[in-house]
């Protein structure tokens, strides 16, 4: 793991990392997060009775769209031509929670960790937006990188 912060120059000023000399490699990142809610909102999503429509279908599209626009949201991220983005949702009946996982892939000079993390975040925000009329107490939590591969730093897998 590098000891230096690459987004700062020798004077401590923010900079965009120059990736021109880096080799293009296959890279992949997977991130996850959770949105918890009341039983009523949870059951409505599961049963497909939310007035705004297919909550998880819209959240999936929002996450994919967000992964493709990270450079417009986070100042020092490079614009990337991602080659794949997939979101999966799983229900946790005991906790009235939906777990979200996003995997983003690219063949390029920089990683896609930010794209995967952003996809999860925007998918969770979309669930919130579509269900806030029923439950304003929803909590988005535990957004984290699970694993990444490719590039100079190689493989990372979050310890269990």
C-alpha positions as CSV (number, residue, x, y, z in Angstrom):
1,X,0.0,0.0,0.0
2,X,1.5,3.4,-0.9
3,X,2.5,5.7,1.9
4,X,2.0,8.9,-0.1
5,X,-1.2,10.6,-1.1
6,X,-1.0,10.8,-4.9
7,X,-3.5,13.6,-5.3
8,X,-1.2,16.2,-3.8
9,X,2.0,17.7,-5.3
10,X,5.2,18.4,-3.3
11,X,3.8,21.7,-2.1
12,X,0.6,20.1,-0.9
13,X,-1.7,21.4,-3.6
14,X,-4.4,19.1,-5.1
15,X,-3.6,17.7,-8.5
16,X,-5.0,15.1,-10.9
17,X,-2.7,12.2,-11.1
18,X,-1.1,11.8,-14.6
19,X,-1.8,8.2,-15.7
20,X,-0.4,8.6,-19.2
21,X,2.7,6.4,-18.5
22,X,0.7,3.7,-16.8
23,X,0.0,0.4,-18.5
24,X,-3.6,-0.5,-19.4
25,X,-4.7,-3.5,-17.5
26,X,-7.9,-5.3,-16.7
27,X,-9.3,-3.8,-13.5
28,X,-12.3,-4.6,-11.4
29,X,-13.8,-3.2,-8.2
30,X,-16.7,-4.4,-6.0
31,X,-18.4,-2.2,-3.4
32,X,-21.3,-2.8,-1.1
33,X,-23.7,-0.9,1.2
34,X,-27.0,-1.2,3.0
35,X,-30.2,0.7,3.3
36,X,-32.4,-0.1,6.3
37,X,-36.0,1.0,6.7
38,X,-39.3,0.4,8.4
39,X,-41.2,-2.9,7.9
40,X,-43.8,-1.0,5.9
41,X,-41.4,0.4,3.4
42,X,-39.5,-2.9,3.2
43,X,-42.6,-4.9,2.5
44,X,-43.8,-2.4,-0.2
45,X,-40.5,-2.8,-2.0
46,X,-40.6,-6.6,-1.8
47,X,-44.2,-6.7,-3.0
48,X,-43.6,-4.1,-5.7
49,X,-46.4,-1.8,-4.4
50,X,-44.4,1.5,-4.1
51,X,-46.3,4.2,-5.9
52,X,-43.3,5.4,-7.9
53,X,-42.8,1.9,-9.5
54,X,-40.0,-0.7,-9.6
55,X,-37.7,0.6,-6.9
56,X,-34.8,-1.8,-7.4
57,X,-35.0,-1.6,-11.2
58,X,-34.7,2.2,-11.1
59,X,-32.0,2.0,-8.4
60,X,-30.0,-0.4,-10.6
61,X,-30.2,2.0,-13.6
62,X,-29.3,4.9,-11.4
63,X,-26.3,3.1,-10.0
64,X,-25.0,2.2,-13.5
65,X,-25.5,5.8,-14.7
66,X,-23.7,7.1,-11.7
67,X,-20.7,4.8,-12.2
68,X,-20.4,6.3,-15.7
69,X,-20.3,9.9,-14.4
70,X,-18.0,9.8,-11.4
71,X,-15.6,12.3,-13.0
72,X,-18.4,14.8,-13.0
73,X,-19.0,14.4,-9.2
74,X,-15.5,13.9,-7.7
75,X,-13.1,16.6,-8.8
76,X,-9.9,14.6,-9.3
77,X,-11.3,11.4,-10.8
78,X,-10.5,10.7,-14.5
79,X,-13.2,10.2,-17.0
80,X,-13.4,6.5,-17.8
81,X,-14.9,4.3,-20.5
82,X,-16.0,1.6,-18.1
83,X,-16.6,-1.8,-19.8
84,X,-19.1,-3.2,-17.3
85,X,-21.3,-2.2,-14.3
86,X,-23.6,-4.6,-12.5
87,X,-25.6,-4.1,-9.3
88,X,-27.2,-6.8,-7.2
89,X,-29.7,-6.4,-4.4
90,X,-30.4,-8.8,-1.6
91,X,-33.1,-8.7,1.1
92,X,-32.5,-9.0,4.8
93,X,-36.0,-9.8,6.2
94,X,-34.8,-9.8,9.8
95,X,-33.3,-6.3,9.6
96,X,-35.7,-4.8,7.1
97,X,-32.6,-3.9,5.0
98,X,-31.6,-4.2,1.4
99,X,-27.9,-4.9,0.7
100,X,-26.5,-3.5,-2.4
101,X,-23.4,-4.7,-4.3
102,X,-21.9,-3.1,-7.4
103,X,-19.1,-4.4,-9.6
104,X,-17.4,-2.2,-12.2
105,X,-14.9,-3.3,-14.7
106,X,-12.5,-1.5,-17.1
107,X,-9.4,-2.1,-19.2
108,X,-7.5,1.1,-18.4
109,X,-4.8,3.0,-16.7
110,X,-6.7,3.7,-13.4
111,X,-8.9,1.8,-11.1
112,X,-12.7,1.8,-10.7
113,X,-13.0,1.8,-6.9
114,X,-14.7,5.2,-7.0
115,X,-17.1,4.1,-9.7
116,X,-18.2,1.0,-7.7
117,X,-18.6,3.0,-4.4
118,X,-20.6,5.7,-6.3
119,X,-22.8,3.2,-7.9
120,X,-23.8,1.7,-4.5
121,X,-24.3,5.2,-3.0
122,X,-26.5,6.4,-5.8
123,X,-28.5,3.2,-5.9
124,X,-29.2,3.6,-2.1
125,X,-30.1,7.2,-2.5
126,X,-32.5,6.2,-5.3
127,X,-34.2,3.7,-3.0
128,X,-34.5,6.5,-0.4
129,X,-35.9,8.9,-3.0
130,X,-38.5,6.5,-4.2
131,X,-39.7,5.5,-0.7
132,X,-39.3,8.7,1.3
133,X,-43.1,9.3,1.2
134,X,-43.5,6.1,3.2
135,X,-40.4,6.2,5.4
136,X,-38.2,9.2,6.0
137,X,-36.2,7.3,8.7
138,X,-34.3,5.1,6.2
139,X,-30.6,4.8,7.0
140,X,-27.8,4.3,4.3
141,X,-24.8,2.6,5.9
142,X,-21.7,0.5,5.6
143,X,-20.7,1.7,2.1
144,X,-17.3,0.1,1.6
145,X,-14.9,-1.4,-1.0
146,X,-15.0,-5.2,-0.8
147,X,-12.4,-6.0,-3.4
148,X,-10.4,-4.7,-6.3
149,X,-8.0,-6.2,-8.8
150,X,-5.6,-4.9,-11.4
151,X,-3.1,-2.1,-11.7
152,X,0.1,-1.5,-9.9
153,X,-1.2,-2.1,-6.4
154,X,-2.7,-5.5,-7.4
155,X,-5.4,-7.2,-5.5
156,X,-7.2,-6.0,-2.4
157,X,-9.8,-8.1,-0.5
158,X,-11.5,-6.6,2.6
159,X,-10.9,-8.7,5.6
160,X,-14.0,-10.4,6.9
